[in-house]
Amino acid sequence: MHRQISILSEIPEELHNSLADFLEGHPTWDQDRVFSAAVSLFLLQNGRKDSVTSRIYLDTLFDVAA
């Protein structure tokens, strides 16, 4: 079970618009799922090669319930 932590972040308007377009066309995704996938992938690509980060990325990508 993963503990959830809320974050507040400002992003460029163009990125927000792209995210809104994506979410509109993919009803199984929500903003939290996108951000979790994005952050975990960023960490994996930038040196965080642990099993917890990998599992969070895969669970998020394949919509595995926590």
Rosetta blueprint (number, residue, H / E / L):
1 M L
2 H L
3 R L
4 Q L
5 I L
6 S L
7 I L
8 L L
9 S L
10 E L
11 I L
12 P L
13 E H
14 E H
15 L H
16 H H
17 N H
18 S H
19 L H
20 A H
21 D H
22 F H
23 L H
24 E H
25 G H
26 H L
27 P L
28 T L
29 W L
30 D L
31 Q H
32 D H
33 R H
34 V H
35 F H
36 S H
37 A H
38 A H
39 V H
40 S H
41 L H
42 F H
43 L H
44 L H
45 Q H
46 N L
47 G L
48 R L
49 K L
50 D L
51 S H
52 V H
53 T H
54 S H
55 R H
56 I H
57 Y H
58 L H
59 D H
60 T H
61 L H
62 F L
63 D L
64 V L
65 A L
66 A L
